[in-house]
Amino acid sequence: MPSSRSAAVSEKLFARAQAVLPGGVSSPVRAFKHVGGAPVFVSKGSGARIVDEDQHEYLDFCLGWGPLILGHAHPQVVDAVCKAARDGLTFGTCHRHEAQLAERVLEAFPAHQMVRFVVSGTEAVMTAVRLARAATRRPLLLKFSGCYHGHVDALMVKAGSGVVTQGLAESEGVTPTVAHDTVVIELGDPAALEAAFKTYGTQIAAVILEPLPANNGLLQQKVEWLRSLREITQKHGALLIFDEVITGFRFGFHGYGKVVEITPDLTTLGKVVGGGLPVGAVVGSKALLEKLAPMGGVYQAGTMAGNPVALAAGLATLEILRTGAPYQALEKLGQAFDAAVAKLPKGPRWRRVGSLVWPYFDPAGEIPTTAEAISKTAIEKFRAPYRGWLEQGVYFPPSAYEVGFFSAAHQPKDVERLAEVLAGG
Ligand SMILES: Cc1ncc(COP(=O)(O)O)c(C=O)c1O
């Protein structure tokens, strides 16, 4: 579609960035390779809206890829950050926010007893994996194709088609030896799960998954299958790790584990727990977490881990979330969205779970629940109209594989607009 408006500043900034940053970005999906054209360069955000460098305003459904459950620049969160910053940006020593935020996290995850703060979701997963290997004294991980766990070497692997495979590296620079320590199977396949444990059962340290896979579409799984993971790991002495970097605090003041009534051995958090600043966390039993240095022999450390400004943002966010009010607002948005979709004559089909939405543009077949079942048609049909959505003032994550996020700052009319625009209305 020929564009009627200028993106001159974003284009200029992108050209400048490409000269000094690989692909012009600090993280690949931001480069808009999937949808084409220069990325939108954002100058500011407030509530549910962002403004780009060319002064175009958008309703934002990407929201920093999930952390901003309260919307952009929530005044209480910004105040907490400013106050903490004025008191000092980092100390590299102990401070009061660490135990405060840990107590809040444990209030939401009462089956766990301790928290280690890190700086990103990737780091949380790395730490959980190391803990699991140390606790079980076993080498292998079992993961599922379609689940993303950050750019951890051992988890950058892909599946063979439906059979049990030991991983093939999906990224250059990951050695075959490392990839070989990861067994990959399809989501939701009981036979593959049985086969994996039959073949490798005594070697599997942990099964790791997003209990609601939300990085490769929104691949909601059957609760019975999730329960079977808990049973089979217990039977074989492996740990179960729920990677809740996206889902933690998304559906209530708890994790998705509570939604499906399953308690994993370890939970990894990121995104919302930092309220928009870099915080990740590993949460688990005292027995497991005390295996970490300085109590135990599993080394993990970080100059910026538990940074006081970042933890202040997380703490302010969780204080608001624990009132329950944001979740009531999100529930209303979900209802408004469903009602709007029901009235639309055509357009994508959707999977919505709470405040996560995934449009699926292939009219044929079921909406997939495995990565393998996502069709090329769905991907192509997402790509073509994307820039038109931007022109209509809707910023959706720039990839057909990504989910959109609602925040408590959105109004029902905003999510109705999302449905209309993506449906071509
Ligand atoms: C489920 C899951 N795990 C881990 C990560 C990695 O987190 P980060 O990007 O903070 O390193 C992500 C990031 O999107 C994620 O969605």
The ligand as an SDF file (V2000), in Angstrom:
LIG
                    3D

 16 16  0  0  0  0  0  0  0  0999 V2000
    9.1580  -17.3800   28.1040 C   0  0  0  0  0  0  0  0  0  0  0  0
   10.4020  -16.5680   27.9640 C   0  0  0  0  0  0  0  0  0  0  0  0
   11.5190  -16.9830   28.5610 N   0  0  0  0  0  0  0  0  0  0  0  0
   12.6530  -16.2760   28.5040 C   0  0  0  0  0  0  0  0  0  0  0  0
   12.7040  -15.1010   27.8010 C   0  0  0  0  0  0  0  0  0  0  0  0
   13.9790  -14.3060   27.7580 C   0  0  0  0  0  0  0  0  0  0  0  0
   13.8090  -13.1510   28.5120 O   0  0  0  0  0  0  0  0  0  0  0  0
   14.7490  -11.8730   28.2330 P   0  0  0  0  0  0  0  0  0  0  0  0
   14.3810  -11.3730   26.8750 O   0  0  0  0  0  0  0  0  0  0  0  0
   14.3900  -10.9300   29.3490 O   0  0  0  0  0  0  0  0  0  0  0  0
   16.1430  -12.3450   28.3270 O   0  0  0  0  0  0  0  0  0  0  0  0
   11.5770  -14.6320   27.1430 C   0  0  0  0  0  0  0  0  0  0  0  0
   11.6210  -13.3890   26.3560 C   0  0  0  0  0  0  0  0  0  0  0  0
   10.7470  -13.0630   25.6110 O   0  0  0  0  0  0  0  0  0  0  0  0
   10.3820  -15.3770   27.2360 C   0  0  0  0  0  0  0  0  0  0  0  0
    9.2620  -14.9710   26.6380 O   0  0  0  0  0  0  0  0  0  0  0  0
  1  2  1  0
  2  3  1  0
  2 15  2  0
  3  4  2  0
  4  5  1  0
  5  6  1  0
  5 12  2  0
  6  7  1  0
  7  8  1  0
  8  9  2  0
  8 10  1  0
  8 11  1  0
 12 13  1  0
 12 15  1  0
 13 14  2  0
 15 16  1  0
M  END
$$$$
